[in-house]
Amino acid sequence: MAGAILLVLFVAWIGPLHSTQYVGWPLGLLFVAFACWVVYKYFVWTYTHFVLTDRRVISRSGIVSKRGTEIPLERVNNIDFHQRLFERAIGAGDLSIESAGKDGQSHFENVRNPDAVQQEIYRQMETNAKRQAGWSMPPPQAAPAVSVSVAQQIQELAELRDQGHITAGEYDAKKAQLLERM
């Protein structure tokens, strides 16, 4: 879209340059200003990072000066996203995360696939809540060990040797270990 606008402005600017009138100069300045704006937006987009981990949402941005935001998932209260028509076409949008922190609401612009990011944040929040709930529960009791006699273990080893799964040397070494335990 921006490329098409740049092309139209450039063609409109080039046409009148051959005449004696100075009509093309305002269009040329408009073209240069628009090109600078596109380059600026590209660099802002390139130096903006939005990361979702299993414990927090992290955002870093800035070319010269840096800005960073980290929101723990357990503090997220609400997530909204907004996409204008052009943003829907390119798969981007704005994301607003309301949290129980100092800032209250954080707004992130030009997030790729904001609806999918919103769903993934909710999924990670559920996983995080389940994990935290598991920390407060007592550990599960270990299943009782099944007692297998040494003779049965040696017989199983012999079958493995006969089937070619272990070598005769491995069989003899393991058999000696089992007999020492008796």
RORO-60743 format. One line per field, with one value per atom (N, C-alpha, C): residue number from 1; residue in one letter; atom name; x, y, z. Coordinates in nm, 2 decimals, padded with zeros to 4 digits, always signed. Layout:
N
resi	(NUM; ...)
resn	(a; ...)
name	(CA; ...)
X	(X; ...)
Y	(Y; ...)
Z	(Z; ...)
This chain:
182
resi	(1; 1; 1; 2; 2; 2; 3; 3; 3; 4; 4; 4; 5; 5; 5; 6; 6; 6; 7; 7; 7; 8; 8; 8; 9; 9; 9; 10; 10; 10; 11; 11; 11; 12; 12; 12; 13; 13; 13; 14; 14; 14; 15; 15; 15; 16; 16; 16; 17; 17; 17; 18; 18; 18; 19; 19; 19; 20; 20; 20; 21; 21; 21; 22; 22; 22; 23; 23; 23; 24; 24; 24; 25; 25; 25; 26; 26; 26; 27; 27; 27; 28; 28; 28; 29; 29; 29; 30; 30; 30; 31; 31; 31; 32; 32; 32; 33; 33; 33; 34; 34; 34; 35; 35; 35; 36; 36; 36; 37; 37; 37; 38; 38; 38; 39; 39; 39; 40; 40; 40; 41; 41; 41; 42; 42; 42; 43; 43; 43; 44; 44; 44; 45; 45; 45; 46; 46; 46; 47; 47; 47; 48; 48; 48; 49; 49; 49; 50; 50; 50; 51; 51; 51; 52; 52; 52; 53; 53; 53; 54; 54; 54; 55; 55; 55; 56; 56; 56; 57; 57; 57; 58; 58; 58; 59; 59; 59; 60; 60; 60; 61; 61; 61; 62; 62; 62; 63; 63; 63; 64; 64; 64; 65; 65; 65; 66; 66; 66; 67; 67; 67; 68; 68; 68; 69; 69; 69; 70; 70; 70; 71; 71; 71; 72; 72; 72; 73; 73; 73; 74; 74; 74; 75; 75; 75; 76; 76; 76; 77; 77; 77; 78; 78; 78; 79; 79; 79; 80; 80; 80; 81; 81; 81; 82; 82; 82; 83; 83; 83; 84; 84; 84; 85; 85; 85; 86; 86; 86; 87; 87; 87; 88; 88; 88; 89; 89; 89; 90; 90; 90; 91; 91; 91; 92; 92; 92; 93; 93; 93; 94; 94; 94; 95; 95; 95; 96; 96; 96; 97; 97; 97; 98; 98; 98; 99; 99; 99; 100; 100; 100; 101; 101; 101; 102; 102; 102; 103; 103; 103; 104; 104; 104; 105; 105; 105; 106; 106; 106; 107; 107; 107; 108; 108; 108; 109; 109; 109; 110; 110; 110; 111; 111; 111; 112; 112; 112; 113; 113; 113; 114; 114; 114; 115; 115; 115; 116; 116; 116; 117; 117; 117; 118; 118; 118; 119; 119; 119; 120; 120; 120; 121; 121; 121; 122; 122; 122; 123; 123; 123; 124; 124; 124; 125; 125; 125; 126; 126; 126; 127; 127; 127; 128; 128; 128; 129; 129; 129; 130; 130; 130; 131; 131; 131; 132; 132; 132; 133; 133; 133; 134; 134; 134; 135; 135; 135; 136; 136; 136; 137; 137; 137; 138; 138; 138; 139; 139; 139; 140; 140; 140; 141; 141; 141; 142; 142; 142; 143; 143; 143; 144; 144; 144; 145; 145; 145; 146; 146; 146; 147; 147; 147; 148; 148; 148; 149; 149; 149; 150; 150; 150; 151; 151; 151; 152; 152; 152; 153; 153; 153; 154; 154; 154; 155; 155; 155; 156; 156; 156; 157; 157; 157; 158; 158; 158; 159; 159; 159; 160; 160; 160; 161; 161; 161; 162; 162; 162; 163; 163; 163; 164; 164; 164; 165; 165; 165; 166; 166; 166; 167; 167; 167; 168; 168; 168; 169; 169; 169; 170; 170; 170; 171; 171; 171; 172; 172; 172; 173; 173; 173; 174; 174; 174; 175; 175; 175; 176; 176; 176; 177; 177; 177; 178; 178; 178; 179; 179; 179; 180; 180; 180; 181; 181; 181; 182; 182; 182)
resn	(m; m; m; a; a; a; g; g; g; a; a; a; i; i; i; l; l; l; l; l; l; v; v; v; l; l; l; f; f; f; v; v; v; a; a; a; w; w; w; i; i; i; g; g; g; p; p; p; l; l; l; h; h; h; s; s; s; t; t; t; q; q; q; y; y; y; v; v; v; g; g; g; w; w; w; p; p; p; l; l; l; g; g; g; l; l; l; l; l; l; f; f; f; v; v; v; a; a; a; f; f; f; a; a; a; c; c; c; w; w; w; v; v; v; v; v; v; y; y; y; k; k; k; y; y; y; f; f; f; v; v; v; w; w; w; t; t; t; y; y; y; t; t; t; h; h; h; f; f; f; v; v; v; l; l; l; t; t; t; d; d; d; r; r; r; r; r; r; v; v; v; i; i; i; s; s; s; r; r; r; s; s; s; g; g; g; i; i; i; v; v; v; s; s; s; k; k; k; r; r; r; g; g; g; t; t; t; e; e; e; i; i; i; p; p; p; l; l; l; e; e; e; r; r; r; v; v; v; n; n; n; n; n; n; i; i; i; d; d; d; f; f; f; h; h; h; q; q; q; r; r; r; l; l; l; f; f; f; e; e; e; r; r; r; a; a; a; i; i; i; g; g; g; a; a; a; g; g; g; d; d; d; l; l; l; s; s; s; i; i; i; e; e; e; s; s; s; a; a; a; g; g; g; k; k; k; d; d; d; g; g; g; q; q; q; s; s; s; h; h; h; f; f; f; e; e; e; n; n; n; v; v; v; r; r; r; n; n; n; p; p; p; d; d; d; a; a; a; v; v; v; q; q; q; q; q; q; e; e; e; i; i; i; y; y; y; r; r; r; q; q; q; m; m; m; e; e; e; t; t; t; n; n; n; a; a; a; k; k; k; r; r; r; q; q; q; a; a; a; g; g; g; w; w; w; s; s; s; m; m; m; p; p; p; p; p; p; p; p; p; q; q; q; a; a; a; a; a; a; p; p; p; a; a; a; v; v; v; s; s; s; v; v; v; s; s; s; v; v; v; a; a; a; q; q; q; q; q; q; i; i; i; q; q; q; e; e; e; l; l; l; a; a; a; e; e; e; l; l; l; r; r; r; d; d; d; q; q; q; g; g; g; h; h; h; i; i; i; t; t; t; a; a; a; g; g; g; e; e; e; y; y; y; d; d; d; a; a; a; k; k; k; k; k; k; a; a; a; q; q; q; l; l; l; l; l; l; e; e; e; r; r; r; m; m; m)
name	(N; CA; C; N; CA; C; N; CA; C; N; CA; C; N; CA; C; N; CA; C; N; CA; C; N; CA; C; N; CA; C; N; CA; C; N; CA; C; N; CA; C; N; CA; C; N; CA; C; N; CA; C; N; CA; C; N; CA; C; N; CA; C; N; CA; C; N; CA; C; N; CA; C; N; CA; C; N; CA; C; N; CA; C; N; CA; C; N; CA; C; N; CA; C; N; CA; C; N; CA; C; N; CA; C; N; CA; C; N; CA; C; N; CA; C; N; CA; C; N; CA; C; N; CA; C; N; CA; C; N; CA; C; N; CA; C; N; CA; C; N; CA; C; N; CA; C; N; CA; C; N; CA; C; N; CA; C; N; CA; C; N; CA; C; N; CA; C; N; CA; C; N; CA; C; N; CA; C; N; CA; C; N; CA; C; N; CA; C; N; CA; C; N; CA; C; N; CA; C; N; CA; C; N; CA; C; N; CA; C; N; CA; C; N; CA; C; N; CA; C; N; CA; C; N; CA; C; N; CA; C; N; CA; C; N; CA; C; N; CA; C; N; CA; C; N; CA; C; N; CA; C; N; CA; C; N; CA; C; N; CA; C; N; CA; C; N; CA; C; N; CA; C; N; CA; C; N; CA; C; N; CA; C; N; CA; C; N; CA; C; N; CA; C; N; CA; C; N; CA; C; N; CA; C; N; CA; C; N; CA; C; N; CA; C; N; CA; C; N; CA; C; N; CA; C; N; CA; C; N; CA; C; N; CA; C; N; CA; C; N; CA; C; N; CA; C; N; CA; C; N; CA; C; N; CA; C; N; CA; C; N; CA; C; N; CA; C; N; CA; C; N; CA; C; N; CA; C; N; CA; C; N; CA; C; N; CA; C; N; CA; C; N; CA; C; N; CA; C; N; CA; C; N; CA; C; N; CA; C; N; CA; C; N; CA; C; N; CA; C; N; CA; C; N; CA; C; N; CA; C; N; CA; C; N; CA; C; N; CA; C; N; CA; C; N; CA; C; N; CA; C; N; CA; C; N; CA; C; N; CA; C; N; CA; C; N; CA; C; N; CA; C; N; CA; C; N; CA; C; N; CA; C; N; CA; C; N; CA; C; N; CA; C; N; CA; C; N; CA; C; N; CA; C; N; CA; C; N; CA; C; N; CA; C; N; CA; C; N; CA; C; N; CA; C; N; CA; C; N; CA; C; N; CA; C; N; CA; C; N; CA; C; N; CA; C; N; CA; C; N; CA; C; N; CA; C; N; CA; C; N; CA; C; N; CA; C; N; CA; C; N; CA; C; N; CA; C; N; CA; C; N; CA; C; N; CA; C; N; CA; C; N; CA; C; N; CA; C; N; CA; C; N; CA; C; N; CA; C; N; CA; C; N; CA; C; N; CA; C; N; CA; C; N; CA; C; N; CA; C; N; CA; C; N; CA; C)
X	(+00.08; +00.00; +00.09; +00.19; +00.28; +00.36; +00.40; +00.47; +00.39; +00.26; +00.18; +00.16; +00.15; +00.14; +00.27; +00.38; +00.51; +00.52; +00.48; +00.49; +00.40; +00.28; +00.19; +00.24; +00.30; +00.36; +00.48; +00.56; +00.68; +00.64; +00.54; +00.50; +00.44; +00.36; +00.30; +00.41; +00.51; +00.62; +00.71; +00.74; +00.82; +00.76; +00.63; +00.56; +00.57; +00.54; +00.55; +00.69; +00.79; +00.93; +00.98; +00.93; +00.98; +00.91; +00.81; +00.75; +00.82; +00.78; +00.85; +00.78; +00.67; +00.60; +00.67; +00.65; +00.70; +00.59; +00.50; +00.39; +00.45; +00.55; +00.61; +00.68; +00.73; +00.81; +00.72; +00.60; +00.53; +00.50; +00.47; +00.46; +00.59; +00.70; +00.83; +00.86; +00.83; +00.85; +00.76; +00.63; +00.54; +00.59; +00.64; +00.70; +00.82; +00.91; +01.02; +00.98; +00.88; +00.83; +00.76; +00.68; +00.62; +00.72; +00.82; +00.93; +01.00; +01.03; +01.09; +01.00; +00.87; +00.78; +00.78; +00.78; +00.78; +00.91; +01.02; +01.15; +01.15; +01.10; +01.09; +01.00; +00.88; +00.79; +00.86; +00.93; +01.00; +01.10; +01.18; +01.28; +01.22; +01.11; +01.04; +00.99; +00.93; +00.88; +00.99; +01.11; +01.22; +01.28; +01.28; +01.34; +01.24; +01.13; +01.03; +01.01; +01.03; +01.02; +00.91; +00.82; +00.71; +00.73; +00.75; +00.78; +00.68; +00.63; +00.54; +00.61; +00.64; +00.70; +00.59; +00.63; +00.53; +00.51; +00.58; +00.56; +00.53; +00.56; +00.54; +00.53; +00.48; +00.48; +00.59; +00.68; +00.79; +00.79; +00.81; +00.81; +00.94; +01.01; +01.13; +01.12; +01.15; +01.14; +01.24; +01.27; +01.35; +01.47; +01.51; +01.62; +01.74; +01.72; +01.83; +01.81; +01.70; +01.66; +01.57; +01.59; +01.52; +01.41; +01.30; +01.19; +01.15; +01.13; +01.09; +00.98; +00.90; +00.79; +00.78; +00.76; +00.74; +00.62; +00.53; +00.41; +00.40; +00.40; +00.38; +00.24; +00.23; +00.10; +00.00; +00.04; -00.05; -00.11; -00.06; -00.11; -00.20; -00.21; -00.29; -00.44; -00.52; -00.66; -00.74; -00.70; -00.78; -00.69; -00.73; -00.65; -00.75; -00.72; -00.80; -00.71; -00.77; -00.69; -00.78; -00.72; -00.79; -00.71; -00.78; -00.72; -00.81; -00.74; -00.81; -00.80; -00.87; -00.88; -00.74; -00.66; -00.52; -00.44; -00.46; -00.38; -00.43; -00.56; -00.61; -00.55; -00.53; -00.47; -00.32; -00.25; -00.11; -00.08; -00.19; -00.18; -00.12; -00.15; -00.10; -00.21; -00.18; -00.28; -00.23; -00.32; -00.28; -00.33; -00.25; -00.29; -00.28; -00.39; -00.39; -00.40; -00.31; -00.31; -00.33; -00.44; -00.47; -00.41; -00.33; -00.27; -00.28; -00.26; -00.26; -00.13; -00.07; +00.06; +00.06; +00.17; +00.18; +00.12; +00.15; +00.10; -00.05; -00.10; -00.24; -00.27; -00.25; -00.27; -00.15; -00.11; +00.00; -00.06; -00.02; -00.07; +00.05; +00.04; +00.14; +00.09; +00.16; +00.12; +00.19; +00.12; +00.18; +00.23; +00.15; +00.18; +00.13; +00.21; +00.17; +00.06; -00.04; -00.16; -00.20; -00.26; -00.29; -00.40; -00.50; -00.60; -00.53; -00.44; -00.37; -00.28; -00.22; -00.14; -00.23; -00.35; -00.44; -00.48; -00.51; -00.55; -00.43; -00.31; -00.20; -00.16; -00.18; -00.16; -00.26; -00.39; -00.49; -00.45; -00.40; -00.36; -00.24; -00.15; -00.03; -00.07; -00.17; -00.22; -00.28; -00.36; -00.42; -00.32; -00.22; -00.11; -00.03; -00.01; +00.07; -00.02; -00.15; -00.23; -00.24; -00.24; -00.24; -00.11; +00.00; +00.13; +00.14; +00.10; +00.10; +00.01; -00.10; -00.19; -00.13; -00.05; +00.02; +00.13; +00.19; +00.29; +00.24; +00.11; +00.05; +00.00; -00.01; -00.06; +00.05; +00.02; +00.13; +00.17; +00.30; +00.34; +00.27; +00.25; +00.17; +00.26; +00.19; +00.26; +00.32; +00.44; +00.50; +00.43; +00.42; +00.35; +00.44; +00.39; +00.47; +00.55; +00.67; +00.76; +00.72; +00.72; +00.68; +00.80; +00.79; +00.90; +00.91; +01.02; +01.05; +01.17; +01.16; +01.27; +01.39; +01.51; +01.63; +01.62; +01.57; +01.56; +01.47; +01.36; +01.28; +01.36; +01.44; +01.52; +01.62; +01.69; +01.79; +01.72; +01.60; +01.53; +01.50; +01.45; +01.42; +01.55; +01.66; +01.79; +01.83; +01.81; +01.84; +01.76; +01.63; +01.54; +01.59; +01.63; +01.68; +01.81; +01.90; +02.02; +01.98; +01.89; +01.85; +01.79; +01.72; +01.65; +01.75; +01.87; +01.97; +01.97; +01.89; +01.88; +02.00; +02.07; +02.19; +02.29; +02.42; +02.52; +02.54; +02.62; +02.65; +02.73; +02.82; +02.90; +02.81; +02.71; +02.62; +02.53; +02.49; +02.41; +02.49; +02.62; +02.70; +02.72; +02.75; +02.78; +02.65; +02.54; +02.41; +02.37; +02.40; +02.37; +02.45; +02.58; +02.67; +02.62; +02.57; +02.52; +02.40; +02.31; +02.19; +02.22; +02.32; +02.35; +02.42; +02.49; +02.56; +02.45; +02.34; +02.23; +02.16; +02.18; +02.11; +02.17)
Y	(-00.12; +00.00; +00.12; +00.13; +00.24; +00.26; +00.14; +00.14; +00.20; +00.17; +00.22; +00.37; +00.42; +00.57; +00.63; +00.57; +00.63; +00.64; +00.53; +00.53; +00.64; +00.66; +00.76; +00.90; +00.92; +01.05; +01.08; +00.98; +00.99; +01.02; +00.95; +00.97; +01.11; +01.15; +01.28; +01.39; +01.37; +01.46; +01.47; +01.36; +01.36; +01.43; +01.41; +01.46; +01.61; +01.69; +01.84; +01.89; +01.82; +01.87; +01.92; +01.87; +01.91; +02.04; +02.08; +02.21; +02.32; +02.44; +02.56; +02.60; +02.54; +02.57; +02.50; +02.55; +02.49; +02.41; +02.35; +02.27; +02.14; +02.09; +01.96; +01.96; +02.08; +02.09; +02.05; +02.10; +02.06; +01.90; +01.85; +01.70; +01.63; +01.69; +01.63; +01.63; +01.74; +01.75; +01.65; +01.64; +01.54; +01.40; +01.37; +01.24; +01.21; +01.30; +01.29; +01.27; +01.35; +01.34; +01.20; +01.16; +01.03; +00.92; +00.93; +00.82; +00.82; +00.94; +00.94; +00.88; +00.90; +00.85; +00.69; +00.64; +00.50; +00.44; +00.50; +00.45; +00.45; +00.56; +00.57; +00.46; +00.44; +00.33; +00.19; +00.17; +00.04; +00.02; +00.12; +00.11; +00.09; +00.16; +00.14; -00.01; -00.06; -00.19; -00.29; -00.27; -00.36; -00.37; -00.26; -00.26; -00.27; -00.33; -00.35; -00.51; -00.56; -00.70; -00.73; -00.82; -00.86; -01.01; -01.05; -01.19; -01.24; -01.36; -01.42; -01.55; -01.55; -01.67; -01.74; -01.85; -01.92; -01.85; -01.75; -01.67; -01.53; -01.46; -01.32; -01.28; -01.15; -01.09; -00.98; -00.98; -00.89; -00.81; -00.68; -00.59; -00.50; -00.50; -00.41; -00.33; -00.20; -00.12; +00.00; +00.06; +00.18; +00.16; +00.27; +00.27; +00.33; +00.45; +00.52; +00.50; +00.54; +00.51; +00.39; +00.31; +00.18; +00.19; +00.12; +00.11; -00.04; -00.08; -00.22; -00.23; -00.34; -00.37; -00.52; -00.56; -00.70; -00.71; -00.79; -00.81; -00.96; -00.99; -01.13; -01.18; -01.30; -01.36; -01.36; -01.38; -01.39; -01.26; -01.15; -01.01; -00.96; -01.04; -00.99; -01.01; -00.90; -00.90; -00.91; -00.83; -00.83; -00.80; -00.85; -00.83; -00.79; -00.68; -00.64; -00.62; -00.65; -00.62; -00.54; -00.46; -00.38; -00.39; -00.41; -00.41; -00.32; -00.23; -00.15; -00.23; -00.18; -00.26; -00.29; -00.18; -00.21; -00.30; -00.29; -00.38; -00.53; -00.55; -00.68; -00.74; -00.65; -00.70; -00.74; -00.68; -00.71; -00.80; -00.84; -00.93; -00.87; -00.74; -00.67; -00.61; -00.55; -00.48; -00.43; -00.37; -00.32; -00.41; -00.42; -00.51; -00.43; -00.43; -00.36; -00.47; -00.46; -00.56; -00.48; -00.51; -00.45; -00.54; -00.48; -00.57; -00.50; -00.58; -00.53; -00.48; -00.40; -00.34; -00.19; -00.13; +00.02; +00.09; +00.05; +00.12; +00.09; -00.02; -00.05; -00.11; -00.03; -00.08; -00.05; -00.15; -00.13; -00.15; -00.06; -00.06; -00.10; -00.20; -00.24; -00.23; -00.15; -00.13; -00.22; -00.25; -00.33; -00.47; -00.53; -00.67; -00.76; -00.86; -00.96; -01.05; -01.07; -01.15; -01.13; -01.02; -00.99; -01.08; -01.13; -01.22; -01.35; -01.40; -01.53; -01.50; -01.39; -01.35; -01.35; -01.29; -01.28; -01.42; -01.51; -01.64; -01.72; -01.70; -01.76; -01.71; -01.59; -01.53; -01.60; -01.61; -01.67; -01.82; -01.89; -02.03; -02.04; -01.95; -01.96; -01.92; -01.83; -01.80; -01.92; -02.00; -02.12; -02.22; -02.24; -02.33; -02.29; -02.16; -02.11; -02.13; -02.10; -02.12; -02.27; -02.36; -02.50; -02.54; -02.49; -02.52; -02.47; -02.34; -02.29; -02.37; -02.41; -02.49; -02.62; -02.68; -02.80; -02.79; -02.67; -02.65; -02.66; -02.62; -02.62; -02.76; -02.85; -02.98; -03.07; -03.17; -03.26; -03.35; -03.39; -03.47; -03.61; -03.66; -03.79; -03.90; -04.00; -04.11; -04.20; -04.25; -04.34; -04.47; -04.53; -04.66; -04.76; -04.86; -04.96; -05.04; -05.06; -05.13; -05.28; -05.32; -05.46; -05.55; -05.65; -05.73; -05.85; -05.85; -05.95; -06.03; -06.16; -06.24; -06.24; -06.26; -06.26; -06.37; -06.48; -06.59; -06.55; -06.48; -06.43; -06.33; -06.24; -06.14; -06.21; -06.31; -06.38; -06.46; -06.51; -06.58; -06.48; -06.36; -06.25; -06.21; -06.20; -06.17; -06.27; -06.40; -06.51; -06.50; -06.46; -06.45; -06.34; -06.22; -06.11; -06.15; -06.23; -06.28; -06.37; -06.46; -06.56; -06.49; -06.38; -06.30; -06.21; -06.19; -06.11; -05.96; -05.93; -05.79; -05.75; -05.84; -05.82; -05.92; -05.89; -05.98; -06.08; -06.19; -06.28; -06.22; -06.13; -06.06; -05.97; -05.90; -05.82; -05.90; -06.02; -06.11; -06.16; -06.20; -06.25; -06.14; -06.02; -05.91; -05.88; -05.87; -05.84; -05.96; -06.08; -06.20; -06.20; -06.16; -06.15; -06.05; -05.93; -05.83; -05.88; -05.94; -05.99; -06.10; -06.19; -06.29; -06.23; -06.12; -06.05; -05.99; -05.96; -05.90; -06.00; -06.13; -06.23; -06.25)
Z	(+00.00; +00.00; +00.00; +00.09; +00.10; -00.03; -00.09; -00.21; -00.33; -00.33; -00.44; -00.42; -00.30; -00.28; -00.32; -00.28; -00.32; -00.48; -00.54; -00.69; -00.75; -00.70; -00.76; -00.74; -00.62; -00.59; -00.68; -00.70; -00.78; -00.92; -00.98; -01.12; -01.13; -01.03; -01.04; -01.03; -00.96; -00.94; -01.07; -01.13; -01.25; -01.37; -01.39; -01.50; -01.52; -01.42; -01.43; -01.43; -01.40; -01.39; -01.52; -01.63; -01.76; -01.81; -01.74; -01.78; -01.71; -01.74; -01.68; -01.55; -01.52; -01.39; -01.28; -01.16; -01.04; -00.96; -01.03; -00.97; -00.91; -00.96; -00.92; -00.79; -00.75; -00.62; -00.50; -00.48; -00.36; -00.36; -00.48; -00.49; -00.46; -00.50; -00.47; -00.32; -00.26; -00.11; -00.04; -00.09; -00.03; -00.05; -00.16; -00.19; -00.09; -00.08; +00.01; +00.16; +00.20; +00.34; +00.36; +00.26; +00.28; +00.28; +00.19; +00.19; +00.33; +00.38; +00.52; +00.62; +00.61; +00.71; +00.70; +00.58; +00.56; +00.61; +00.59; +00.64; +00.79; +00.85; +01.00; +01.06; +01.00; +01.05; +01.03; +00.93; +00.91; +01.02; +01.05; +01.16; +01.29; +01.32; +01.45; +01.45; +01.35; +01.34; +01.36; +01.30; +01.30; +01.44; +01.51; +01.65; +01.76; +01.73; +01.83; +01.84; +01.96; +01.99; +02.09; +02.06; +02.15; +02.17; +02.30; +02.33; +02.44; +02.42; +02.52; +02.57; +02.70; +02.76; +02.84; +02.90; +02.99; +03.12; +03.15; +03.28; +03.26; +03.14; +03.13; +02.98; +02.97; +02.84; +02.84; +02.74; +02.74; +02.61; +02.62; +02.50; +02.51; +02.40; +02.40; +02.27; +02.27; +02.15; +02.17; +02.05; +02.05; +01.96; +01.89; +01.80; +01.88; +01.93; +02.00; +02.15; +02.20; +02.34; +02.34; +02.45; +02.46; +02.56; +02.54; +02.63; +02.65; +02.77; +02.79; +02.89; +02.87; +02.96; +02.98; +03.11; +03.14; +03.23; +03.19; +03.26; +03.30; +03.43; +03.47; +03.44; +03.39; +03.35; +03.46; +03.58; +03.69; +03.73; +03.67; +03.70; +03.58; +03.47; +03.36; +03.39; +03.38; +03.40; +03.28; +03.17; +03.05; +02.93; +02.81; +02.69; +02.58; +02.52; +02.40; +02.28; +02.16; +02.04; +01.95; +01.86; +01.76; +01.63; +01.52; +01.39; +01.30; +01.23; +01.13; +01.00; +00.90; +00.77; +00.71; +00.70; +00.65; +00.73; +00.87; +00.96; +00.94; +00.92; +00.89; +00.76; +00.66; +00.54; +00.55; +00.64; +00.66; +00.78; +00.85; +00.97; +01.09; +01.12; +01.23; +01.31; +01.42; +01.50; +01.63; +01.71; +01.84; +01.95; +02.06; +02.17; +02.30; +02.38; +02.51; +02.62; +02.71; +02.82; +02.95; +03.02; +03.15; +03.26; +03.35; +03.45; +03.58; +03.69; +03.82; +03.86; +03.78; +03.81; +03.82; +03.83; +03.85; +03.73; +03.61; +03.50; +03.46; +03.51; +03.48; +03.35; +03.24; +03.11; +03.02; +02.94; +02.85; +02.71; +02.62; +02.48; +02.39; +02.30; +02.21; +02.07; +01.99; +01.85; +01.75; +01.64; +01.53; +01.57; +01.65; +01.70; +01.58; +01.55; +01.44; +01.50; +01.42; +01.45; +01.60; +01.63; +01.77; +01.83; +01.74; +01.80; +01.84; +01.76; +01.80; +01.92; +01.93; +02.05; +02.18; +02.16; +02.27; +02.32; +02.23; +02.26; +02.33; +02.28; +02.33; +02.47; +02.50; +02.64; +02.73; +02.69; +02.78; +02.80; +02.70; +02.71; +02.81; +02.80; +02.89; +03.03; +03.04; +03.18; +03.24; +03.17; +03.22; +03.26; +03.17; +03.20; +03.33; +03.34; +03.45; +03.58; +03.58; +03.69; +03.74; +03.64; +03.67; +03.74; +03.68; +03.74; +03.88; +03.91; +04.04; +04.14; +04.09; +04.17; +04.21; +04.12; +04.14; +04.24; +04.26; +04.36; +04.50; +04.52; +04.65; +04.69; +04.60; +04.63; +04.67; +04.76; +04.81; +04.69; +04.69; +04.58; +04.58; +04.46; +04.46; +04.52; +04.58; +04.64; +04.53; +04.56; +04.46; +04.46; +04.34; +04.33; +04.39; +04.46; +04.52; +04.42; +04.45; +04.36; +04.34; +04.22; +04.19; +04.22; +04.31; +04.34; +04.24; +04.17; +04.08; +04.13; +04.13; +04.19; +04.10; +04.15; +04.08; +03.97; +04.00; +03.91; +03.78; +03.81; +03.69; +03.61; +03.68; +03.60; +03.52; +03.57; +03.49; +03.38; +03.40; +03.29; +03.18; +03.21; +03.11; +03.04; +03.11; +03.05; +02.94; +02.98; +02.89; +02.76; +02.78; +02.66; +02.57; +02.63; +02.56; +02.48; +02.55; +02.48; +02.37; +02.39; +02.28; +02.16; +02.19; +02.08; +02.01; +02.06; +02.00; +02.04; +02.15; +02.19; +02.28; +02.34; +02.42; +02.39; +02.41; +02.38; +02.50; +02.47; +02.58; +02.69; +02.65; +02.76; +02.85; +02.78; +02.86; +02.95; +02.90; +02.98; +03.10; +03.08; +03.19; +03.30; +03.25; +03.35; +03.43; +03.37; +03.44; +03.53; +03.49; +03.57; +03.70; +03.68; +03.80; +03.90; +03.85; +03.93; +04.01; +03.94; +04.01; +04.11; +04.08; +04.18; +04.30; +04.29; +04.40; +04.50; +04.45; +04.53; +04.62; +04.59; +04.66; +04.80)
